[in-house]
Amino acid sequence: MRSRLLIGVITLLSANTLFAQTESLVKYVNTRQGTNTKYEFSYGNTYPATALPFGMNTWTAQTGKNGDGWKYQYFKDTIRGFQQSHQCSSWVNDYAVFSFMPVTGKLTVNEDERAAAFKHDNEIARPSYYKVKLNNNITTEMTPTERGAHLRFTFPKGQASYLVLDGYTKASMVKIIPQERKIIGWVNNCRWAPQGFKNYFVITFDKPFADYGTWENKKNQLSAKNLTGEGDGVGAYLKFKNGETVQVKVASSYISPEQAETTLQAEIGKYKNFDDTRKAADKVWNTLLGRMKIEGATEDEKATFYSCMYHANLFSHQFFEYNKEGKPYYYSPYDGKLHDGYMYTDNGFWDTFRAQFPLNTIIHPKMQGQYVQALLDAQQQCGWLPSWSFPSETGGMLGNHAISLLTDAWVKGIHSFDPKQALEAYYHEATNKGPWGSANGRPGWKEYYADGYVPYTPQTLGSTAWTLEFAYDDFCGYQLAKQTGNAFYQNVFSRQMYNYKNLFDPKTRFMRAKDAKGNWIEPFDPMDWGGPYTEGNAWHWTWSVFQDTQGLINLMGGDKNFTAKIDSVFTEPGTIKVGGYGQVIHEMTEMAEFKMGQYAQGNEPIHHLLYMYNYAGQPWKAQQHLREVMDKMYNAGENGYPGDEDEGQMSSWYVLSAAGIYSVCPGTNEYVIGSPAFKKMTITLENGNKFVIEANNNSKQNVYIQSATLNGKPYTHNFIKHSDIMAGGVLRFEMGDKPNTTRGLAAEDKPFSLSKPIAN
């Protein structure tokens, strides 16, 4: 399937002479990677977003009904719209959406009846360009800007040419201005935003209207010749001359209709036609993809890597706009007011603190500096640090991981914010429970501080997971305080960062739940999902001690016991026990699908596990398993991921791992070494330096590191410092087909941990 998919992409590309003379990496990206998903099983839960990196809007074909979180599913065979999207997860749905649908023959507005059949062979799905020829011979093309898009609709010769604008769900307004070939309006569909939130849009057309009117999508009633409409699901329709080709420019704003006009002129006004806009979008993506240039990869491997790199650079979305003077400002999704500066939304930090944001510190340090300041601005406007913004704070998932982003940026030299303000904001987060969800403040924070853990009750589902992640976050608070000389907060958070020890059971060697009196919750089965664990079981959560792997090794009785326990993750049967969930959830079936025991790459808690072999004297096992996971669980096709892609985390895991490094403990300046997937990768940094990772004799069989040098000097460490990467240079590995069991075993070769080894 992967080979057929890539051949199709390349064939379509070569047929397009417009880009024949341009060396392109974007041709390898398949934006449909991971789209063959549904509620019961996720191969990514993605959709083919045509967008610029971190753009405010994305654009996608829509196979699902309005309001459906599964907006594009590969196995469906009809398209009902081409929509502006902001969705970061199927599980939270979308917001600020409107869509276009070209219609021929009889005017049909009903989303079910207007849906047109298509074949994937007639699609091109790339970041900078989407094209599909529907079975009714209408061709739709889309190419993006950061806050808008350029679209082209080509209708069959001699056939009626209609374009339907759908207001999606909730309230909307449209105004048709025929003499200007323009529609303006707004939509306000959004679950988490201040009252009065609106997404204003302006749409211009290069061809005159032969007819027009408004409609609403509840009863699908048309109002012919009507120029304006407002209400639930109000939209518009336009008729052009038969067989027309229509180019559409669209931009939107959360600030005002006037700002939408300003954006339209600034972002798309300079492009004479669709092809010019497309050239500019291609250039942006080719430049970005070229900043992690790989060599020695097969065509399939290039497709997988660059498709993952595309997904790693979609979220978070910009939520700021540029005024007429070119200065950034934004409508705050937190307090509903206008502010100067930058704001970013649409990200769940429980997923992305692990790899997506650490990758940004390498590739996008300037943006990351803006981002962490925006976190503190959001806290001032909202009263709480974001944990999952969409676009406002939802409190989704668990942990207080904004502090991870802040600390990770600071220790890597990104000093764009006031660390005292950050620590005060985090202290407020860690000593209060907010009104939204389990990650808005801390549930059970009083017990956590008093007893060193959150006790398990029917009201504290996930309590063991909470405790482990609170302890890591407290390490980040401690680390930021230590780095900035803040003795008060250093003392406060140092007391809690070892709290993981309070839930370790030496008898079973698992992290377990306790009741309020300190008794272990019985009965206990490490394969039981849910209960005190979030989206996993004890086999998955026992390893969530990012800040002190050595401390966990000590609890388990030393390196031998520790590595044997990791080995057991793979030798245990992949049995599913629904436990506290009471039913099978998609993460369970995804784990079982890949037949690697209890190893569940499809969800975040276990993403760092394989790298832990480096801490316990067996780095070669990390090398072997990592290459197996990359090869077995990732591809560029519609079944491209082992679970939810999660706002770039699943992809960033692959991108970093393919480079041969991973951020086991964000908040430190180290990346743990794995096994590079390619013979050479050249990372071009913002500062102009290049960091090259070479893997001589690399192959499917030669996955084991035999020796290494950094800038020509022998290198035995199982980690690389961020500062070494940013300085540029060459990290060279010699690879082989058998483990080197003597390399990287000295104490100084182990990555960072708070604790020291206990002598046996």
C-alpha positions in Angstrom: 0.0 0.0 0.0 2.8 2.5 0.9 4.6 1.9 -2.4 1.4 2.3 -4.4 0.5 5.4 -2.5 3.9 7.1 -3.1 3.9 6.1 -6.8 0.5 7.8 -7.1 1.7 11.0 -5.4 4.9 11.1 -7.6 2.9 10.4 -10.8 0.5 13.2 -10.1 3.4 15.5 -9.3 5.3 14.7 -12.4 2.1 15.4 -14.5 2.1 18.9 -13.2 4.6 20.9 -15.2 4.2 23.9 -13.0 6.7 22.5 -10.5 8.7 20.3 -12.8 11.9 22.4 -12.4 11.7 22.8 -8.6 13.4 20.3 -6.3 10.7 19.4 -3.9 10.4 17.6 -0.5 6.8 18.5 -0.1 6.0 15.8 -2.8 6.8 13.2 -0.2 4.2 14.4 2.3 0.8 12.6 2.3 -1.6 14.7 4.4 -3.9 11.6 4.4 -1.5 9.8 6.7 -3.5 8.3 9.6 -6.9 9.1 8.2 -8.3 5.6 8.0 -9.7 5.9 11.5 -13.0 5.7 13.4 -14.3 5.9 16.9 -13.3 2.3 17.7 -9.8 2.2 16.3 -7.4 5.0 15.5 -4.6 5.0 12.9 -4.0 8.6 13.7 -7.4 10.4 13.9 -6.0 12.9 11.4 -7.5 14.8 8.5 -5.8 16.0 5.3 -5.1 19.6 6.5 -3.8 21.9 3.8 -2.1 24.6 5.8 1.1 26.6 6.4 3.1 25.6 9.5 1.3 26.6 12.7 -1.2 28.6 10.6 -4.3 30.1 12.2 -6.5 28.1 9.9 -6.3 24.8 8.0 -8.4 23.7 5.1 -9.6 20.1 4.5 -12.0 18.0 2.5 -15.0 17.0 4.6 -16.5 13.5 4.4 -18.2 13.6 7.8 -21.5 15.4 8.7 -21.3 18.9 10.1 -20.3 18.7 13.8 -18.8 15.2 13.4 -15.3 15.0 15.0 -14.3 12.5 12.3 -14.3 15.1 9.6 -12.4 13.0 7.0 -12.3 9.2 7.0 -10.3 7.4 4.3 -12.8 4.6 3.9 -15.7 7.0 3.0 -16.3 7.7 -0.7 -18.2 11.0 -0.7 -17.2 14.6 0.0 -19.8 17.1 1.3 -17.6 20.2 1.7 -14.2 21.9 1.8 -13.9 23.6 5.1 -11.8 25.9 7.2 -10.8 23.9 10.3 -9.0 24.3 13.6 -9.6 20.8 15.0 -6.7 19.3 17.1 -8.6 16.2 18.2 -11.6 14.2 17.0 -12.5 13.9 20.7 -13.1 17.6 21.1 -14.4 18.3 17.7 -13.9 21.6 15.8 -14.7 25.3 16.0 -15.0 28.5 13.9 -15.9 26.4 10.9 -17.5 27.2 7.5 -17.3 25.3 4.3 -17.7 25.5 0.5 -19.2 22.9 -1.7 -19.3 23.1 -5.5 -22.5 21.7 -7.0 -23.5 21.0 -10.7 -26.8 20.1 -12.2 -29.6 21.1 -9.9 -28.8 23.4 -6.9 -28.7 21.2 -3.8 -27.8 22.6 -0.4 -28.6 19.7 2.0 -25.2 18.4 3.1 -26.3 14.7 2.6 -27.8 15.3 -0.9 -25.0 17.6 -2.2 -22.3 15.1 -1.2 -20.4 14.0 -4.3 -18.6 10.7 -4.8 -14.8 10.6 -5.4 -11.9 8.2 -5.6 -8.6 8.6 -3.8 -6.8 8.0 -7.2 -8.2 11.4 -8.2 -6.8 13.2 -5.1 -3.5 15.0 -4.4 -3.1 15.6 -0.7 -0.1 17.7 0.3 0.4 20.5 2.8 0.6 23.2 0.2 -1.9 21.9 -2.3 -5.0 19.7 -2.2 -6.8 18.7 -5.4 -9.7 16.3 -6.0 -11.7 15.6 -9.1 -15.1 14.4 -8.0 -17.0 11.8 -9.9 -19.3 14.5 -11.3 -16.2 16.0 -13.0 -16.0 19.1 -10.7 -12.4 19.7 -9.7 -11.6 21.5 -6.4 -8.1 22.8 -5.5 -7.0 24.5 -2.3 -3.7 26.2 -1.3 -3.2 27.9 2.0 -2.0 31.1 3.6 -1.6 31.5 7.4 -5.1 33.0 7.9 -6.8 32.1 4.7 -6.7 30.2 1.5 -6.9 30.4 -2.3 -9.4 27.9 -3.9 -10.2 27.1 -7.4 -13.3 25.3 -8.6 -13.5 24.0 -12.2 -16.9 22.9 -13.3 -17.6 20.6 -16.3 -18.1 22.3 -19.6 -21.7 23.3 -20.3 -22.9 22.3 -16.9 -24.5 24.4 -14.2 -21.9 25.9 -11.8 -23.0 26.5 -8.2 -21.0 27.2 -5.0 -22.6 26.6 -1.6 -21.3 28.3 1.5 -22.4 26.4 4.6 -22.5 28.1 8.0 -21.8 24.8 9.8 -23.3 24.5 13.3 -24.7 27.2 15.6 -25.1 30.9 14.6 -23.8 32.5 11.5 -24.2 35.6 9.3 -23.6 36.2 5.6 -23.9 39.2 3.4 -23.6 38.9 -0.4 -22.2 41.9 -2.3 -22.6 41.1 -6.0 -21.1 44.3 -7.4 -17.9 43.5 -5.5 -18.0 39.8 -6.2 -17.7 39.3 -2.5 -19.3 37.6 0.6 -18.6 38.7 4.1 -19.9 37.2 7.3 -19.1 35.3 10.5 -19.6 32.0 12.3 -19.5 31.4 16.0 -19.5 27.6 16.4 -17.3 27.0 19.4 -17.5 25.1 22.7 -14.9 26.9 24.7 -14.7 30.7 24.1 -16.1 33.9 25.6 -19.6 34.8 24.9 -19.8 36.8 21.7 -16.9 34.9 20.0 -17.0 35.3 16.2 -14.9 34.1 13.3 -15.3 36.9 10.7 -14.6 36.0 7.1 -14.3 37.8 3.8 -14.5 35.9 0.5 -13.8 37.3 -3.0 -14.4 35.7 -6.4 -12.8 36.4 -9.7 -16.0 35.8 -11.7 -19.4 37.5 -11.6 -22.5 36.0 -10.0 -25.2 34.9 -12.4 -27.5 34.3 -9.4 -27.4 34.1 -5.6 -29.3 33.7 -2.4 -29.1 32.6 1.2 -30.2 29.4 3.0 -30.1 27.8 6.4 -28.9 24.2 7.1 -31.6 23.2 9.7 -34.5 22.9 7.3 -32.4 23.6 4.1 -34.7 26.4 3.1 -33.5 28.7 0.3 -34.2 32.5 0.0 -33.5 33.4 -3.6 -32.0 36.8 -4.4 -31.7 37.4 -0.6 -28.5 39.4 0.1 -28.2 38.9 3.9 -29.1 36.4 6.5 -28.4 35.6 10.1 -29.3 32.7 12.3 -28.5 29.1 13.1 -26.6 27.5 10.2 -27.2 30.4 7.7 -25.2 30.2 4.5 -25.2 31.5 1.0 -25.2 30.1 -2.5 -23.9 31.5 -5.8 -24.5 30.6 -9.4 -21.9 31.3 -12.1 -22.1 30.8 -15.8 -22.2 27.2 -17.0 -18.8 25.4 -17.1 -17.0 28.2 -15.2 -13.7 28.1 -13.5 -13.9 30.2 -10.3 -11.0 31.3 -8.1 -11.8 32.2 -4.5 -9.8 34.1 -2.0 -10.8 33.8 1.6 -9.4 35.1 4.9 -10.7 35.3 8.4 -10.3 37.1 11.7 -11.3 36.7 15.3 -11.0 40.5 15.7 -13.3 42.2 13.2 -14.5 42.3 9.6 -12.1 45.1 8.9 -9.2 42.9 10.1 -10.3 40.1 7.9 -10.1 42.5 4.9 -6.6 43.6 6.0 -5.5 40.0 6.2 -7.0 39.2 2.8 -5.0 42.0 1.2 -1.8 41.3 3.1 -1.7 37.5 2.7 -3.4 36.9 -0.7 -3.8 40.2 -2.4 -0.3 40.1 -3.8 -0.9 36.9 -5.7 -2.4 37.3 -9.1 -3.8 33.8 -9.4 -4.1 30.5 -7.7 -0.8 29.1 -9.0 1.2 32.0 -7.6 -0.3 31.4 -4.1 0.5 27.7 -4.5 4.1 28.5 -5.4 4.5 30.5 -2.3 3.0 27.8 -0.1 5.2 25.2 -1.7 8.3 27.3 -0.9 7.4 27.7 2.7 7.0 23.9 3.2 10.0 22.9 1.1 12.2 25.3 3.1 10.9 23.9 6.4 11.2 20.3 5.4 14.6 20.9 4.1 15.7 22.0 7.6 15.8 18.3 8.5 17.2 16.9 5.3 17.7 13.1 5.3 20.0 11.1 3.1 20.3 7.3 2.5 16.5 6.7 2.9 14.3 4.8 0.6 11.4 6.6 -1.1 9.0 5.0 1.4 11.1 6.1 4.3 11.3 9.7 2.9 7.5 9.7 2.6 7.1 8.5 6.2 9.6 11.0 7.7 8.4 14.0 5.8 4.7 13.2 6.4 5.5 13.0 10.1 7.5 16.2 10.0 4.4 17.9 8.4 2.2 16.8 11.2 4.8 17.8 13.8 4.6 21.4 12.4 0.8 22.0 12.3 0.0 22.6 16.0 -0.3 24.9 17.9 -2.2 27.3 15.8 -1.4 30.9 15.7 -4.3 32.9 17.3 -2.8 36.3 16.6 -3.2 38.6 13.6 -1.3 41.5 12.0 -2.7 45.0 11.9 -2.2 47.5 9.1 1.2 48.4 10.5 2.2 44.8 10.6 2.2 44.5 14.4 0.8 41.4 16.0 -2.3 41.5 18.2 -5.1 39.2 19.1 -8.6 38.7 20.4 -8.1 36.7 23.6 -10.1 33.5 23.8 -9.8 33.8 27.5 -11.1 37.3 28.4 -12.6 38.3 25.1 -10.5 41.5 24.9 -7.9 42.7 22.4 -4.2 42.5 23.4 -0.9 43.3 21.7 1.5 40.4 21.1 1.2 36.7 20.3 -1.2 34.0 21.2 -1.3 30.3 20.3 -4.1 27.8 20.8 -5.3 24.3 19.9 -2.9 22.0 21.8 -3.1 19.5 24.7 0.1 19.6 26.7 -0.4 16.2 28.3 0.4 14.8 24.8 2.8 17.3 23.4 5.2 18.3 26.3 7.0 15.1 25.7 8.3 15.6 22.1 6.5 18.2 20.1 7.6 21.2 22.1 11.1 19.9 22.7 11.3 19.6 18.9 10.2 23.2 18.6 13.1 24.3 20.9 15.5 22.9 18.2 13.7 23.9 15.0 11.7 27.0 16.1 13.3 28.6 19.2 12.1 32.1 18.2 8.5 30.9 18.0 8.9 28.9 21.2 10.0 32.1 23.0 6.8 33.8 21.8 4.8 30.7 22.9 6.0 30.5 26.5 5.3 34.3 27.0 1.8 33.7 25.5 1.3 31.0 28.2 1.8 33.6 30.9 -0.4 36.1 29.1 -3.1 33.5 28.9 -2.7 32.9 32.7 -3.2 36.6 33.4 -6.3 36.7 31.2 -7.8 33.4 32.3 -6.6 33.0 35.9 -5.1 29.6 35.0 -2.2 28.3 32.9 -3.5 26.5 29.8 -3.4 22.7 29.8 -5.6 22.1 26.7 -6.6 25.2 24.9 -9.4 24.9 22.2 -9.2 27.9 21.8 -9.8 28.7 25.5 -8.8 26.6 28.4 -10.7 23.3 28.7 -8.8 21.7 31.6 -8.5 18.5 29.5 -6.5 15.4 30.5 -4.1 15.6 33.5 -1.1 17.3 34.9 0.1 20.9 34.9 2.5 20.7 32.0 2.6 24.3 31.0 5.5 24.4 33.6 7.3 21.8 31.5 7.1 24.0 28.4 8.3 27.0 30.4 11.2 25.2 32.1 12.3 23.4 29.0 12.5 26.7 27.1 14.5 28.3 29.9 17.1 25.6 30.4 17.6 25.6 26.6 18.4 29.3 26.6 15.0 30.7 25.6 14.6 33.5 28.1 11.7 35.4 26.7 9.6 35.5 29.9 9.8 36.4 33.6 10.7 33.2 35.5 9.3 34.6 38.8 6.0 35.3 37.1 6.1 31.7 35.7 6.8 30.2 39.1 4.1 32.2 40.8 1.6 31.1 38.1 2.6 27.5 38.6 2.4 27.7 42.4 -1.2 28.9 42.0 -1.8 26.0 39.6 -0.3 23.5 42.0 -2.2 24.7 45.1 -5.7 25.1 43.8 -8.3 23.2 41.8 -9.9 25.2 38.9 -13.4 24.8 37.7 -12.7 23.0 34.4 -11.6 19.4 34.0 -8.9 17.5 35.8 -5.9 19.5 34.4 -7.2 22.9 35.5 -5.3 23.3 38.7 -4.9 20.0 40.7 -7.6 17.6 41.9 -6.6 16.2 45.3 -3.8 18.8 45.7 -4.2 19.0 49.5 -3.8 15.3 50.0 -0.9 15.3 47.5 0.9 17.9 49.6 0.0 16.4 52.9 0.5 12.7 52.2 2.7 12.7 49.1 0.1 11.1 46.8 -3.5 11.5 45.6 -5.6 8.8 47.3 -7.8 6.6 45.0 -11.5 7.0 45.4 -14.5 6.8 43.0 -14.1 10.6 42.6 -10.4 10.5 41.9 -10.1 8.2 38.9 -6.6 8.5 37.5 -5.1 9.3 40.9 -1.9 7.3 40.4 -1.3 8.9 37.1 -2.0 12.3 38.6 0.5 11.7 41.3 3.3 10.7 38.9 2.8 13.6 36.6 2.4 16.1 39.5 5.8 15.0 40.8 7.4 15.5 37.4 5.8 19.0 37.1 7.1 19.8 40.5 10.5 18.9 39.3 10.1 21.4 36.5 9.1 24.0 39.0 12.1 23.1 41.1 14.4 23.2 38.1 13.2 26.6 36.9 13.6 28.0 40.4 17.1 26.5 40.7 18.2 27.8 37.3 17.0 31.3 38.2 18.1 31.5 41.8 14.7 31.5 43.4 15.4 29.8 46.7 11.8 30.0 47.9 10.2 28.1 45.1 13.2 25.8 44.8 12.5 24.7 48.4 8.7 24.4 47.9 8.9 22.2 44.8 11.9 20.1 45.9 9.7 18.5 48.6 7.3 17.0 46.1 9.4 15.9 43.1 10.1 12.6 44.7 6.5 11.8 45.5 6.5 9.0 42.9 8.2 6.9 45.5 5.1 6.9 47.7 3.1 4.8 45.1 5.8 2.3 44.2 5.0 -1.2 45.5 8.3 -3.1 46.1 6.5 -6.4 46.2 5.0 -6.2 42.7 7.5 -3.5 41.4 4.6 -1.5 40.0 3.2 2.0 40.6 -0.1 1.3 42.4 -3.0 3.1 44.0 -3.4 3.7 47.8 -6.4 4.7 49.7 -6.5 7.7 52.1 -5.1 5.6 55.0 -2.1 4.5 52.9 -3.3 1.0 52.2 -2.8 -0.6 48.7 -6.0 -0.8 46.7 -6.9 -4.5 46.3 -7.4 -6.6 44.2 -4.5 -5.6 41.9 -3.9 -6.8 38.3 -1.3 -4.8 36.4 -3.2 -5.5 33.2 -6.3 -3.7 34.4 -6.9 -0.5 32.5 -8.4 2.6 34.0 -9.2 3.1 37.7 -6.2 4.8 39.1 -4.6 4.9 35.6 -5.5 7.2 32.8 -5.8 5.5 29.4 -3.5 2.7 30.4 -2.6 0.2 33.1 0.3 -0.4 35.5 2.5 -1.8 32.7 2.3 1.6 31.0 2.3 4.0 33.9 5.0 2.6 36.2 7.7 4.3 34.0 6.4 7.9 34.4 9.4 9.1 36.4 11.0 11.2 33.7 12.9 13.3 36.2 14.5 10.4 38.2 14.9 7.2 36.2 17.8 6.3 38.5 15.5 6.7 41.5 13.1 4.2 39.9 16.0 1.9 39.2 17.0 2.1 42.8 13.4 1.2 43.9 13.4 -1.8 41.7 16.7 -3.1 43.1 19.2 -2.1 40.5 19.9 -2.2 36.8 19.3 -6.0 36.3 15.8 -5.9 37.9 14.9 -2.7 36.0 15.9 -3.9 32.6 14.2 -7.3 33.2 11.0 -5.3 34.1 11.2 -3.4 30.8 11.8 -6.7 29.0 8.7 -8.1 30.5 6.6 -5.3 28.9 7.3 -7.2 25.6 7.1 -10.8 26.8 3.8 -10.4 28.7 0.8 -11.3 26.5 -1.0 -8.5 24.9 -4.1 -9.4 26.8 -6.8 -6.7 27.1 -8.4 -6.3 30.5 -10.9 -3.5 30.5 -10.6 -2.9 34.3 -12.1 0.3 35.5 -13.2 1.3 32.0 -15.7 -1.6 31.9 -15.4 -1.7 28.1 -12.8 -1.8 25.4 -11.5 1.6 24.3 -9.6 2.3 21.2 -6.2 2.5 23.0 -6.6 -1.1 24.0 -7.3 -2.5 20.6 -4.4 -0.4 19.1 -2.0 -2.0 21.6 -3.2 -5.5 20.8 -3.0 -4.9 17.0 0.8 -4.5 17.0 1.5 -7.7 19.0 4.3 -6.3 21.1 3.0 -7.5 24.5 1.9 -4.7 26.8 3.9 -2.1 24.8 1.4 0.6 23.8 3.1 3.1 21.4 -0.4 4.3 20.5 -0.6 6.4 23.7 1.7 8.9 25.4 2.5 7.3 28.8 4.9 4.8 27.3 6.6 7.0 24.7 9.8 7.4 26.6 10.1 3.8 27.9 12.5 2.3 25.4 15.0 5.1 26.0 15.1 4.1 29.7 17.4 1.1 28.8 20.1 3.8 28.4 19.9 4.6 32.2 20.5 1.0 33.2 23.4 -0.3 31.3 21.7 -1.8 28.2 21.4 0.9 25.6 21.6 -1.6 22.8 18.1 -2.9 23.7 16.8 0.7 23.2 18.4 0.7 19.8 16.9 -2.5 18.7 13.3 -1.8 19.9 13.3 1.7 18.6 14.1 0.7 15.1 11.5 -2.0 15.3 8.8 0.4 16.4 9.7 3.0 13.8 9.6 0.4 11.1 6.6 -1.5 12.2 4.2 1.2 13.5 4.7 4.2 11.2 4.2 4.7 7.5 3.0 7.5 5.2 -0.3 5.8 4.3 -3.8 6.1 5.7 -2.9 3.5 8.4 0.1 5.6 9.2 0.1 5.7 13.1 -0.2 3.3 16.0 -2.9 5.5 17.6 -4.1 9.1 17.9 -1.6 11.5 16.4 -2.3 14.0 19.1 -1.4 17.5 17.9 2.0 16.5 16.6 3.2 14.3 19.5 3.1 11.0 17.7 4.8 12.5 14.7 7.4 14.4 16.8 8.3 11.1 18.6 9.1 9.7 15.1 11.0 12.7 13.9 13.2 12.9 17.0 13.6 9.1 17.2 14.6 9.0 13.5 17.2 11.6 14.2 18.5 9.2 17.0 17.5 11.3 20.0 14.5 11.8 22.3 13.5 14.2 25.1 12.9 11.8 28.0 12.8 14.6 30.5 11.8 18.0 29.2 13.1 20.6 31.6 16.7 19.4 31.2 19.1 20.2 28.5 19.6 16.6 27.4 18.2 14.3 24.7 18.7 10.6 25.2 20.3 8.7 22.3 18.5 5.9 20.4 19.3 4.6 17.0 19.3 6.9 13.9 17.0 5.7 11.2 19.0 7.1 8.3 22.5 7.3 7.1 22.6 11.1 7.4 20.4 13.9 8.7 21.4 17.6 8.4 19.5 19.9 10.8 19.7 23.6 9.7 19.1 25.8 12.8 17.6 29.2 13.1 21.0 30.6 14.2 22.5 29.5 10.9 24.5 26.5 12.2 24.1 23.0 11.0 24.0 19.9 13.2 24.7 16.7 11.3 23.9 13.2 12.5 25.7 10.5 10.5 25.2 6.8 10.9 27.8 5.0 8.8 26.9 1.4 7.7 23.3 2.0 8.8 20.7 -0.4 7.5 17.6 -2.4 8.5 20.0 -4.9 10.2 22.7 -2.5 11.4 20.7 -0.9 14.1 23.3 -1.1 16.9 25.7 1.7 17.7 29.3 0.4 17.8 31.0 3.7 18.5 30.4 7.5 18.2 32.3 10.7 17.8 31.2 14.3 18.4 33.1 16.8 16.2 35.8 14.2 15.7 36.3 13.3 19.4 35.2 9.9 20.9 31.7 10.2 22.4 30.4 7.5 24.8 27.5 9.4 26.4 24.0 8.0 26.0 22.7 11.6 25.6 23.5 14.8 23.7 23.1 18.3 25.1 20.9 20.9 23.6 23.8 23.3 23.5 25.9 20.9 21.5 23.1 20.7 18.9 22.7 24.5 18.7 26.4 25.0 18.4 26.4 22.9 15.2 28.8 20.1 14.4 28.8 16.4 13.5 27.6 13.5 15.7 28.9 10.4 13.9 27.9 6.9 14.7 29.4 3.6 13.4 26.6 1.1 13.2 26.6 -2.7 13.2 24.3 -5.8 13.3 25.4 -6.9 16.7 25.2 -5.0 20.0 28.2 -3.4 21.5 27.6 -4.3 25.1 30.6 -2.4 26.5 29.9 1.1 25.2 28.2 3.8 27.3 28.2 2.0 30.6 30.1 4.4 32.8 28.2 6.5 35.3 29.0 9.7 33.5 27.5 8.2 30.3 24.0 7.9 31.8 21.4 10.6 31.1 20.2 13.0 33.8 18.4 11.7 36.9 17.9 13.4 40.3 19.1 10.4 42.3 22.5 8.6 42.4 22.9 4.9 42.0 22.7 2.8 45.2 25.7 0.5 45.5 24.7 -3.1 45.3 
